[in-house]
Amino acid sequence: MKFEELIQRQAERVFGSKAKADVWLTHPRVEFGGLTALKYVRNEAEYLKVKALLDRIDHGYGC
């Protein structure tokens, strides 16, 4: 499975819907150098950074 697919699934779980996840995933973020989460995840390290941010959001600590 590709990193983008893994992030999409996690975002849908965190935000509770595909529509809400898509908004978050397609909005440029400072944390990702101005890229969207989906464009940022090109390797495992970048995937883990996006995943960590989603984990923080899921636990109420994210932005």
C-alpha positions as CSV (number, residue, x, y, z in Angstrom):
1,M,0.0,0.0,0.0
2,K,1.3,3.5,-0.9
3,F,2.0,6.1,1.8
4,E,-0.8,8.3,0.4
5,E,-3.4,5.6,0.8
6,L,-2.3,5.0,4.4
7,I,-2.5,8.7,5.2
8,Q,-5.9,8.9,3.5
9,R,-7.3,6.1,5.6
10,Q,-5.9,7.5,8.9
11,A,-7.2,11.0,8.1
12,E,-10.7,9.5,7.4
13,R,-10.6,7.7,10.7
14,V,-9.4,10.8,12.6
15,F,-11.8,13.3,11.0
16,G,-14.7,10.9,10.8
17,S,-15.5,11.3,7.1
18,K,-13.9,11.3,3.7
19,A,-15.0,14.8,3.0
20,K,-13.4,16.3,6.1
21,A,-10.3,14.2,5.6
22,D,-10.0,15.5,2.0
23,V,-10.1,19.1,3.2
24,W,-7.3,18.5,5.7
25,L,-5.2,16.5,3.3
26,T,-5.4,19.0,0.4
27,H,-4.7,22.2,2.4
28,P,-1.0,23.3,2.3
29,R,0.7,23.1,5.7
30,V,3.7,24.9,7.1
31,E,4.7,21.7,8.8
32,F,5.1,20.1,5.4
33,G,7.1,22.9,3.8
34,G,4.0,24.5,2.3
35,L,2.9,21.2,0.6
36,T,-0.3,19.3,1.2
37,A,-0.1,16.2,3.3
38,L,-0.7,14.0,0.2
39,K,2.0,15.7,-1.8
40,Y,4.4,15.6,1.1
41,V,4.4,11.8,1.8
42,R,7.0,10.6,-0.7
43,N,9.0,8.4,1.6
44,E,8.8,6.6,5.0
45,A,10.2,9.5,7.0
46,E,7.7,12.0,5.6
47,Y,4.9,9.5,6.0
48,L,5.8,9.1,9.7
49,K,5.8,12.9,10.2
50,V,2.3,13.2,8.7
51,K,1.1,10.2,10.7
52,A,2.4,11.8,13.9
53,L,0.5,15.0,13.2
54,L,-2.7,13.0,12.6
55,D,-2.0,11.1,15.8
56,R,-1.7,14.4,17.7
57,I,-4.9,15.7,16.2
58,D,-6.7,12.4,17.1
59,H,-5.6,12.9,20.7
60,G,-6.5,16.5,20.9
61,Y,-3.0,18.0,20.6
62,G,-2.8,18.9,16.9
63,C,-3.5,22.1,15.0
